[in-house]
Amino acid sequence: MIWRRHLSTGQGYKKISIVGSGPAGFFTAYHLLNKSKIPIHVTVWEKLPTPFGLSRYGVAPDHPEVKNCEETFTECARKFISDKHHKFEFIGGVEIGNQIKLKDLLKSQDAVVLSYGCTGDKKLHIPGETDTSGVFSSRNFVNWYNGHPDIAQDPKLLDFEWSKVKNIGIIGNGNVAMDIARILLSNRIDAIWKHTDISSVALECLRNAPIENVKIIGRRDFVHSKFTNKELRELWQLERYGIFGKIDKEYFHDGMFDLSQFDRAFKRRVEMCSEYLKPFTQRKKNFKKFPIPSPSDVYDKRTWELDYLLSPIKINKCPQTSRLESLTLSHNKLALPENKVIKDEEKADVEYPMDLLITSLGYAGIPLEEFNALGIGFERGHVANKQGRVLTTTNDLYPKLYASGWIRKGSQGVIASTMEDAFEVGDRVIQDLFVQPSTTESFDINLGKIRHTTWADWERINRQELKNGKEEGKKRTKFLSIEDIMNSIKS
Amino acid sequence: MFKVTIGITSLLPRRMASSSIQASTTLMRQHIFNSNTKLTISHFSTSSILRHGHLKKPVPGEELKVTFVLKDGEQKTYEVSEGETLLDIAQGNDLDMEGACGGSCACSTCHVIVDPDYYDAIPEPEDDENDMLDLAYGLTETSRLGCQVKMSKDIDGIRVALPAMTRNVNNNDFK
């Protein structure tokens, strides 16, 4: 490990720093390096010692194919680290805004792209949300089972009594909610998890839970569900393990929708639900690919349910232990013409008993502390920008500063849409660099004694994780703490 | 020469999307694949295939032809072997097609629009491909994922267009 380095001040290179090494940051770097005709020096900064952000710590462990973008990033890094035309550098374990100020970074670079994603949680803002044992945000829960060093060994999760978890509520029905439902429902199916890179300490906890039912609760109706068809299909397909789904007739039944009004994805979603809700033998062939076990063969009965038009209003806990006992919800209705959610006063509140509650309302963008002082605009959970060019608080262009991915648009969209976004923003950076004179101020970022990782360090960490995984018959065994990561490259 | 500008449909409210998909498909038929449309001179560049290791060199006499209509309307025709996917062919020839998931049908970045004359000759898409196509920008009725379409004698001469990502009027840009 190298302890003292300067960001090289190569003559003739336009210098671009990217803040964050997740798909948004890395796809921006990839595009810049592949498309720029003028020589550039791209530095990707990452808060953690390890790269890839949500691809590594967000994507579900049973979706390894979604993480294949990491191969593209690795190929890109290896190629441009020793390229004749451009330069590439990865600096891990350094937080922009903390050890290195954004202000200084802007001084030293020709362009800075903010790609640090959404680092906070959207909240319910109801009583009991933060002080009840058994209530977790989706971000924390996902980071936990993916071995994120910030939370992988958090006692709140490790010491929670998983053996008492039978009924689960998930608030929100985006793909993260679906991932969480799938992982919880299949917690004891080794065939799914054994070979993945799921955190083994998390899996051990989860396996203890004798789960019976998972409710996926949306505040709007079926039409406004946020999940995509792939994730919904995966849930239905759990029936081959004896895990069955249902939707109340009030929220979904055949012939409920005038399909000519809807797009293809919705039509397919309706068909999928109609078919899977039918008895097995009566379905079209695409919906009976995997035989389902007969009820007598299923020893622990498990169900999941899509629930709609409900808003949580109160989390109820045991006064002695602070443990979650139930969730009170009020009914909603949608008011035309804009389908605004309003409380349905005619229906009485309901109380769902539950042992685990996951709030999956989406990730929230958090402004860097320096934004205020620098006059950088930030609104509705993302950096104020016009086509990726960052705006000031007074809506003028902020010189040299860009944003891509979730911190530009909010926490929506799959890796493919983040890629498109990163490419578009990359194009604008290149466009601007062509006309903009190079930074005249010769200011140099000095990493001094700041402990950090390089790309070569990551390659070593990666090899070690893959090796440890192989020994355990898994794809990879992630290091679960910063200390373990850094120790692996000490010698 | 013309510029294909689709992708707009993804910006419309869900309820409007379906009719505009049909509209854009009609446009496709009229513009991209109409042989009367004046296109840029097509390049025959079989030589470039040899540069790339992972594309097999076709056995003489068994070459299959595939034509890509690029985002700017230019056409490129290649001679390839049976079994190569459209994604491999495009990437092997440095065309602008990404395979973010490495060709494993887990994203929609290798979306192509197939000439309707060839569409029915390709084996039908599986559910997982359709699930991904649901998320593709500028979806048409003859859209496929490049990673799932393998060259065969049945589709010799196939023509596919790369959708242009002209999302200049994205709502987010005005936020």
Chai-1 contact restraints between the chains, C-beta under 6 A:
chainA,res_idxA,chainB,res_idxB,connection_type,confidence,min_distance_angstrom,max_distance_angstrom,comment,restraint_id
A,E65,B,C101,contact,1.0,0.0,6.0,A-B,restraint_1
A,E65,B,S104,contact,1.0,0.0,6.0,A-B,restraint_2
A,E65,B,A106,contact,1.0,0.0,6.0,A-B,restraint_3
A,V66,B,A106,contact,1.0,0.0,6.0,A-B,restraint_4
A,N68,B,C101,contact,1.0,0.0,6.0,A-B,restraint_5
A,N68,B,G102,contact,1.0,0.0,6.0,A-B,restraint_6
A,C69,B,A100,contact,1.0,0.0,6.0,A-B,restraint_7
A,E71,B,G102,contact,1.0,0.0,6.0,A-B,restraint_8
A,N229,B,D131,contact,1.0,0.0,6.0,A-B,restraint_9
A,N229,B,D134,contact,1.0,0.0,6.0,A-B,restraint_10
A,K230,B,D131,contact,1.0,0.0,6.0,A-B,restraint_11
A,Q261,B,R15,contact,1.0,0.0,6.0,A-B,restraint_12
A,D263,B,R14,contact,1.0,0.0,6.0,A-B,restraint_13
A,D263,B,A17,contact,1.0,0.0,6.0,A-B,restraint_14
A,D263,B,S18,contact,1.0,0.0,6.0,A-B,restraint_15
A,A265,B,D134,contact,1.0,0.0,6.0,A-B,restraint_16
A,N286,B,D127,contact,1.0,0.0,6.0,A-B,restraint_17
A,Q387,B,D173,contact,1.0,0.0,6.0,A-B,restraint_18
A,K409,B,N172,contact,1.0,0.0,6.0,A-B,restraint_19
A,I415,B,A100,contact,1.0,0.0,6.0,A-B,restraint_20
A,I415,B,C107,contact,1.0,0.0,6.0,A-B,restraint_21
A,A416,B,A100,contact,1.0,0.0,6.0,A-B,restraint_22
A,A416,B,C107,contact,1.0,0.0,6.0,A-B,restraint_23
A,A416,B,S108,contact,1.0,0.0,6.0,A-B,restraint_24
A,A416,B,T109,contact,1.0,0.0,6.0,A-B,restraint_25
A,M419,B,A100,contact,1.0,0.0,6.0,A-B,restraint_26
A,E420,B,M165,contact,1.0,0.0,6.0,A-B,restraint_27
